[in-house]
Structure formats: structure tokens, C-alpha cells
Amino acid sequence: MSKKKIKKIYKYECNVTGEQFKTTAEAPSPGDLSTVSAYYQMNPELDDRPLEIKVKIKNEEESAAELKASLLGE
């Protein structure tokens, strides 16, 4: 019979966007963690993603903002 190895899941929150994410590795300094989108927000000159990805991300952010506004407005 084999034993199943259980991995511990660590949950962190991005300081810039507030987005929550999970990882299986413990961060040495969780206060310094940021998401990829937060990195590109802070460093737009280093954003080398294809144009279609940038447009897709922008549309998703706009629709999320509209949804949030409609939920808070009610």
C-alpha cells in the first residue's frame, strides 16, 4: 500500500490588486508578493505580451469593474 503525500496549500493576497492566489510553496516574505497583472501595472514599459492578450485582459478588467459597480449600486 502506498502513502499519499499531502501538500500544504498556502494562500496569499496581492498587495496591489487584492487578488488572492494559492501556492504549494511557502513564501519567505509574503508582504512582497504580487500577481503578474500587478507587475505589469507597475511596469507598463516592460509589458511584452501580445496585443490580443492585452486587449483580452483590458476587456476582462472593464467587465469586472462594471459588475462591481452594478452590485454596489443596488
C-alpha positions as CSV (number, residue, x, y, z in Angstrom):
1,M,0.0,0.0,0.0
2,S,1.4,3.4,-0.9
3,K,1.0,6.5,1.1
4,K,-0.3,9.6,-0.5
5,K,1.8,12.6,0.1
6,I,-0.3,15.6,1.2
7,K,1.0,19.0,0.1
8,K,0.2,22.0,2.2
9,I,-1.5,24.9,0.4
10,Y,-0.6,28.5,1.2
11,K,-3.0,31.3,0.4
12,Y,-1.6,34.8,-0.2
13,E,-3.1,38.1,-1.4
14,C,-1.5,40.6,-3.8
15,N,-0.8,43.9,-2.2
16,V,-1.5,45.9,-5.4
17,T,-4.7,44.2,-6.8
18,G,-6.0,42.5,-3.8
19,E,-6.3,39.3,-5.9
20,Q,-6.0,36.1,-3.8
21,F,-3.9,33.2,-5.0
22,K,-2.7,29.8,-3.8
23,T,0.7,28.1,-3.9
24,T,2.3,24.9,-2.6
25,A,5.5,26.7,-1.5
26,E,5.7,28.9,1.5
27,A,6.8,32.5,0.7
28,P,9.8,33.8,2.7
29,S,8.2,37.3,2.6
30,P,4.5,37.2,1.8
31,G,4.2,41.0,2.0
32,D,6.3,41.4,-1.1
33,L,4.2,39.1,-3.3
34,S,2.4,40.5,-6.3
35,T,0.5,39.0,-9.3
36,V,1.6,39.1,-12.9
37,S,-1.1,41.7,-13.7
38,A,0.1,43.9,-10.8
39,Y,3.7,43.6,-12.1
40,Y,2.6,44.9,-15.5
41,Q,0.5,47.7,-13.9
42,M,3.6,48.9,-12.1
43,N,5.9,48.4,-15.1
44,P,4.0,49.1,-18.3
45,E,7.2,49.7,-20.3
46,L,8.2,46.0,-19.6
47,D,4.8,44.6,-20.9
48,D,5.9,42.4,-23.8
49,R,2.7,40.4,-24.0
50,P,1.0,40.1,-27.4
51,L,-1.6,42.7,-28.3
52,E,-4.5,40.2,-28.2
53,I,-3.6,39.3,-24.6
54,K,-3.5,42.9,-23.6
55,V,-6.9,43.6,-25.2
56,K,-8.4,40.5,-23.5
57,I,-7.1,41.5,-20.1
58,K,-8.4,45.0,-20.5
59,N,-11.9,43.8,-21.5
60,E,-12.0,41.4,-18.5
61,E,-11.0,44.3,-16.1
62,E,-13.6,46.6,-17.6
63,S,-16.4,44.0,-17.3
64,A,-15.3,43.2,-13.7
65,A,-15.4,46.9,-12.9
66,E,-18.9,47.2,-14.4
67,L,-20.1,44.2,-12.5
68,K,-18.7,45.6,-9.3
69,A,-20.3,49.0,-9.9
70,S,-23.7,47.4,-10.6
71,L,-23.5,45.3,-7.5
72,L,-22.5,48.2,-5.3
73,G,-25.1,50.5,-6.9
74,E,-28.1,48.3,-6.0
